[in-house]
Amino acid sequence: MHLTTRQIVYPEGDSQEIEHTLSINQLVDINGFPLASPLTTTRMIVYRVFRISTESLKGEDIIRYYLDQLLRDEMEELVV
């Protein structure tokens, strides 16, 4: 049996397991769920996936999605 574990890694280094896949430059909320573009407000915490790494262990792959927090100025460009 081969397991696949997916984790989001916050800029501070903390991580959280997620059940879904993400892609580079995808916008996600604080829990790692994808956000629809355009954003409706700048009053939220938004991250962008900037790197993906895979670690292969015996019987398990760990996929890590590294996040970078967007600044308010960056978010304003994405709001309707």
CNS distance restraints for C-alpha pairs under 8 A (distance, minus, plus):
assign (resid   1 and name CA) (resid  59 and name CA) 6.59 0.50 0.50
assign (resid   2 and name CA) (resid  59 and name CA) 4.70 0.50 0.50
assign (resid   2 and name CA) (resid  60 and name CA) 5.47 0.50 0.50
assign (resid   2 and name CA) (resid  61 and name CA) 7.81 0.50 0.50
assign (resid   3 and name CA) (resid  59 and name CA) 6.22 0.50 0.50
assign (resid   3 and name CA) (resid  60 and name CA) 4.55 0.50 0.50
assign (resid   3 and name CA) (resid  61 and name CA) 6.31 0.50 0.50
assign (resid   4 and name CA) (resid  60 and name CA) 5.63 0.50 0.50
assign (resid   4 and name CA) (resid  61 and name CA) 4.78 0.50 0.50
assign (resid   4 and name CA) (resid  62 and name CA) 5.93 0.50 0.50
assign (resid   4 and name CA) (resid  63 and name CA) 7.39 0.50 0.50
assign (resid   5 and name CA) (resid  17 and name CA) 7.26 0.50 0.50
assign (resid   5 and name CA) (resid  18 and name CA) 7.91 0.50 0.50
assign (resid   5 and name CA) (resid  19 and name CA) 7.95 0.50 0.50
assign (resid   5 and name CA) (resid  60 and name CA) 7.37 0.50 0.50
assign (resid   5 and name CA) (resid  61 and name CA) 6.19 0.50 0.50
assign (resid   5 and name CA) (resid  62 and name CA) 4.77 0.50 0.50
assign (resid   5 and name CA) (resid  63 and name CA) 6.13 0.50 0.50
assign (resid   6 and name CA) (resid  17 and name CA) 5.71 0.50 0.50
assign (resid   6 and name CA) (resid  18 and name CA) 5.53 0.50 0.50
assign (resid   6 and name CA) (resid  19 and name CA) 6.54 0.50 0.50
assign (resid   6 and name CA) (resid  20 and name CA) 7.33 0.50 0.50
assign (resid   6 and name CA) (resid  21 and name CA) 7.37 0.50 0.50
assign (resid   6 and name CA) (resid  62 and name CA) 5.87 0.50 0.50
assign (resid   6 and name CA) (resid  63 and name CA) 4.77 0.50 0.50
assign (resid   6 and name CA) (resid  64 and name CA) 5.92 0.50 0.50
assign (resid   6 and name CA) (resid  65 and name CA) 7.66 0.50 0.50
assign (resid   7 and name CA) (resid  15 and name CA) 6.29 0.50 0.50
assign (resid   7 and name CA) (resid  16 and name CA) 5.38 0.50 0.50
assign (resid   7 and name CA) (resid  17 and name CA) 4.25 0.50 0.50
assign (resid   7 and name CA) (resid  18 and name CA) 5.56 0.50 0.50
assign (resid   7 and name CA) (resid  62 and name CA) 7.47 0.50 0.50
assign (resid   7 and name CA) (resid  63 and name CA) 6.26 0.50 0.50
assign (resid   7 and name CA) (resid  64 and name CA) 4.85 0.50 0.50
assign (resid   7 and name CA) (resid  65 and name CA) 6.12 0.50 0.50
assign (resid   8 and name CA) (resid  15 and name CA) 5.48 0.50 0.50
assign (resid   8 and name CA) (resid  16 and name CA) 5.43 0.50 0.50
assign (resid   8 and name CA) (resid  17 and name CA) 6.41 0.50 0.50
assign (resid   8 and name CA) (resid  18 and name CA) 6.96 0.50 0.50
assign (resid   8 and name CA) (resid  32 and name CA) 6.69 0.50 0.50
assign (resid   8 and name CA) (resid  64 and name CA) 5.75 0.50 0.50
assign (resid   8 and name CA) (resid  65 and name CA) 4.70 0.50 0.50
assign (resid   8 and name CA) (resid  66 and name CA) 5.93 0.50 0.50
assign (resid   8 and name CA) (resid  67 and name CA) 6.92 0.50 0.50
assign (resid   9 and name CA) (resid  13 and name CA) 5.98 0.50 0.50
assign (resid   9 and name CA) (resid  14 and name CA) 5.82 0.50 0.50
assign (resid   9 and name CA) (resid  15 and name CA) 4.36 0.50 0.50
assign (resid   9 and name CA) (resid  16 and name CA) 6.74 0.50 0.50
assign (resid   9 and name CA) (resid  64 and name CA) 6.66 0.50 0.50
assign (resid   9 and name CA) (resid  65 and name CA) 5.96 0.50 0.50
assign (resid   9 and name CA) (resid  66 and name CA) 4.76 0.50 0.50
assign (resid   9 and name CA) (resid  67 and name CA) 5.94 0.50 0.50
assign (resid  10 and name CA) (resid  14 and name CA) 5.44 0.50 0.50
assign (resid  10 and name CA) (resid  15 and name CA) 6.06 0.50 0.50
assign (resid  10 and name CA) (resid  66 and name CA) 6.41 0.50 0.50
assign (resid  10 and name CA) (resid  67 and name CA) 5.28 0.50 0.50
assign (resid  10 and name CA) (resid  68 and name CA) 7.06 0.50 0.50
assign (resid  11 and name CA) (resid  66 and name CA) 7.48 0.50 0.50
assign (resid  11 and name CA) (resid  67 and name CA) 6.07 0.50 0.50
assign (resid  11 and name CA) (resid  68 and name CA) 5.85 0.50 0.50
assign (resid  11 and name CA) (resid  69 and name CA) 7.22 0.50 0.50
assign (resid  18 and name CA) (resid  32 and name CA) 7.08 0.50 0.50
assign (resid  22 and name CA) (resid  26 and name CA) 6.79 0.50 0.50
assign (resid  22 and name CA) (resid  34 and name CA) 7.75 0.50 0.50
assign (resid  22 and name CA) (resid  49 and name CA) 7.64 0.50 0.50
assign (resid  22 and name CA) (resid  65 and name CA) 7.30 0.50 0.50
assign (resid  23 and name CA) (resid  49 and name CA) 6.77 0.50 0.50
assign (resid  23 and name CA) (resid  52 and name CA) 7.87 0.50 0.50
assign (resid  24 and name CA) (resid  48 and name CA) 7.78 0.50 0.50
assign (resid  24 and name CA) (resid  49 and name CA) 5.17 0.50 0.50
assign (resid  24 and name CA) (resid  50 and name CA) 5.59 0.50 0.50
assign (resid  24 and name CA) (resid  51 and name CA) 6.44 0.50 0.50
assign (resid  24 and name CA) (resid  52 and name CA) 7.26 0.50 0.50
assign (resid  25 and name CA) (resid  48 and name CA) 5.49 0.50 0.50
assign (resid  25 and name CA) (resid  49 and name CA) 5.03 0.50 0.50
assign (resid  25 and name CA) (resid  50 and name CA) 5.85 0.50 0.50
assign (resid  26 and name CA) (resid  34 and name CA) 7.00 0.50 0.50
assign (resid  26 and name CA) (resid  48 and name CA) 5.57 0.50 0.50
assign (resid  26 and name CA) (resid  49 and name CA) 5.53 0.50 0.50
assign (resid  27 and name CA) (resid  34 and name CA) 5.84 0.50 0.50
assign (resid  27 and name CA) (resid  35 and name CA) 5.60 0.50 0.50
assign (resid  27 and name CA) (resid  36 and name CA) 7.87 0.50 0.50
assign (resid  27 and name CA) (resid  46 and name CA) 6.68 0.50 0.50
assign (resid  27 and name CA) (resid  47 and name CA) 5.69 0.50 0.50
assign (resid  27 and name CA) (resid  48 and name CA) 4.63 0.50 0.50
assign (resid  27 and name CA) (resid  49 and name CA) 6.70 0.50 0.50
assign (resid  28 and name CA) (resid  32 and name CA) 5.13 0.50 0.50
assign (resid  28 and name CA) (resid  33 and name CA) 5.14 0.50 0.50
assign (resid  28 and name CA) (resid  34 and name CA) 4.29 0.50 0.50
assign (resid  28 and name CA) (resid  35 and name CA) 5.18 0.50 0.50
assign (resid  28 and name CA) (resid  46 and name CA) 5.92 0.50 0.50
assign (resid  28 and name CA) (resid  47 and name CA) 5.32 0.50 0.50
assign (resid  28 and name CA) (resid  48 and name CA) 6.26 0.50 0.50
assign (resid  28 and name CA) (resid  49 and name CA) 7.69 0.50 0.50
assign (resid  29 and name CA) (resid  33 and name CA) 5.48 0.50 0.50
assign (resid  29 and name CA) (resid  34 and name CA) 6.51 0.50 0.50
assign (resid  29 and name CA) (resid  35 and name CA) 6.49 0.50 0.50
assign (resid  29 and name CA) (resid  45 and name CA) 6.32 0.50 0.50
assign (resid  29 and name CA) (resid  46 and name CA) 5.09 0.50 0.50
assign (resid  29 and name CA) (resid  47 and name CA) 6.23 0.50 0.50
assign (resid  30 and name CA) (resid  45 and name CA) 6.16 0.50 0.50
assign (resid  30 and name CA) (resid  46 and name CA) 6.55 0.50 0.50
assign (resid  30 and name CA) (resid  47 and name CA) 7.13 0.50 0.50
assign (resid  35 and name CA) (resid  39 and name CA) 7.58 0.50 0.50
assign (resid  37 and name CA) (resid  78 and name CA) 7.00 0.50 0.50
assign (resid  37 and name CA) (resid  79 and name CA) 7.94 0.50 0.50
assign (resid  38 and name CA) (resid  78 and name CA) 5.41 0.50 0.50
assign (resid  38 and name CA) (resid  79 and name CA) 5.38 0.50 0.50
assign (resid  38 and name CA) (resid  80 and name CA) 5.77 0.50 0.50
assign (resid  39 and name CA) (resid  75 and name CA) 7.85 0.50 0.50
assign (resid  39 and name CA) (resid  78 and name CA) 5.75 0.50 0.50
assign (resid  39 and name CA) (resid  79 and name CA) 4.57 0.50 0.50
assign (resid  39 and name CA) (resid  80 and name CA) 6.41 0.50 0.50
assign (resid  40 and name CA) (resid  79 and name CA) 5.59 0.50 0.50
assign (resid  40 and name CA) (resid  80 and name CA) 6.14 0.50 0.50
assign (resid  41 and name CA) (resid  79 and name CA) 6.06 0.50 0.50
assign (resid  42 and name CA) (resid  72 and name CA) 6.42 0.50 0.50
assign (resid  42 and name CA) (resid  75 and name CA) 5.89 0.50 0.50
assign (resid  42 and name CA) (resid  76 and name CA) 6.30 0.50 0.50
assign (resid  42 and name CA) (resid  79 and name CA) 7.06 0.50 0.50
assign (resid  45 and name CA) (resid  69 and name CA) 7.46 0.50 0.50
assign (resid  45 and name CA) (resid  70 and name CA) 7.70 0.50 0.50
assign (resid  46 and name CA) (resid  69 and name CA) 5.98 0.50 0.50
assign (resid  46 and name CA) (resid  70 and name CA) 5.78 0.50 0.50
assign (resid  46 and name CA) (resid  75 and name CA) 7.99 0.50 0.50
assign (resid  47 and name CA) (resid  67 and name CA) 5.73 0.50 0.50
assign (resid  47 and name CA) (resid  68 and name CA) 5.33 0.50 0.50
assign (resid  47 and name CA) (resid  69 and name CA) 4.30 0.50 0.50
assign (resid  47 and name CA) (resid  70 and name CA) 5.61 0.50 0.50
assign (resid  48 and name CA) (resid  67 and name CA) 5.44 0.50 0.50
assign (resid  48 and name CA) (resid  68 and name CA) 5.29 0.50 0.50
assign (resid  48 and name CA) (resid  69 and name CA) 6.35 0.50 0.50
assign (resid  48 and name CA) (resid  70 and name CA) 6.84 0.50 0.50
assign (resid  49 and name CA) (resid  65 and name CA) 6.26 0.50 0.50
assign (resid  49 and name CA) (resid  66 and name CA) 5.68 0.50 0.50
assign (resid  49 and name CA) (resid  67 and name CA) 4.64 0.50 0.50
assign (resid  49 and name CA) (resid  68 and name CA) 6.46 0.50 0.50
assign (resid  50 and name CA) (resid  65 and name CA) 7.65 0.50 0.50
assign (resid  50 and name CA) (resid  66 and name CA) 5.94 0.50 0.50
assign (resid  50 and name CA) (resid  67 and name CA) 5.95 0.50 0.50
assign (resid  50 and name CA) (resid  68 and name CA) 6.56 0.50 0.50
assign (resid  51 and name CA) (resid  65 and name CA) 6.03 0.50 0.50
assign (resid  51 and name CA) (resid  66 and name CA) 5.14 0.50 0.50
assign (resid  51 and name CA) (resid  67 and name CA) 7.39 0.50 0.50
assign (resid  52 and name CA) (resid  63 and name CA) 7.04 0.50 0.50
assign (resid  52 and name CA) (resid  64 and name CA) 5.62 0.50 0.50
assign (resid  52 and name CA) (resid  65 and name CA) 4.69 0.50 0.50
assign (resid  52 and name CA) (resid  66 and name CA) 6.17 0.50 0.50
assign (resid  53 and name CA) (resid  63 and name CA) 5.76 0.50 0.50
assign (resid  53 and name CA) (resid  64 and name CA) 5.25 0.50 0.50
assign (resid  53 and name CA) (resid  65 and name CA) 6.78 0.50 0.50
assign (resid  54 and name CA) (resid  61 and name CA) 6.67 0.50 0.50
assign (resid  54 and name CA) (resid  62 and name CA) 5.59 0.50 0.50
assign (resid  54 and name CA) (resid  63 and name CA) 4.46 0.50 0.50
assign (resid  54 and name CA) (resid  64 and name CA) 6.31 0.50 0.50
assign (resid  55 and name CA) (resid  61 and name CA) 5.66 0.50 0.50
assign (resid  55 and name CA) (resid  62 and name CA) 5.06 0.50 0.50
assign (resid  55 and name CA) (resid  63 and name CA) 6.47 0.50 0.50
assign (resid  56 and name CA) (resid  60 and name CA) 6.18 0.50 0.50
assign (resid  56 and name CA) (resid  61 and name CA) 4.51 0.50 0.50
assign (resid  56 and name CA) (resid  62 and name CA) 6.44 0.50 0.50
assign (resid  57 and name CA) (resid  61 and name CA) 5.89 0.50 0.50
assign (resid  57 and name CA) (resid  62 and name CA) 7.81 0.50 0.50
assign (resid  70 and name CA) (resid  74 and name CA) 6.05 0.50 0.50
assign (resid  70 and name CA) (resid  75 and name CA) 6.46 0.50 0.50
assign (resid  71 and name CA) (resid  75 and name CA) 6.34 0.50 0.50
assign (resid  72 and name CA) (resid  76 and name CA) 6.19 0.50 0.50
assign (resid  73 and name CA) (resid  77 and name CA) 6.99 0.50 0.50
assign (resid  74 and name CA) (resid  78 and name CA) 7.20 0.50 0.50
assign (resid  75 and name CA) (resid  79 and name CA) 6.56 0.50 0.50
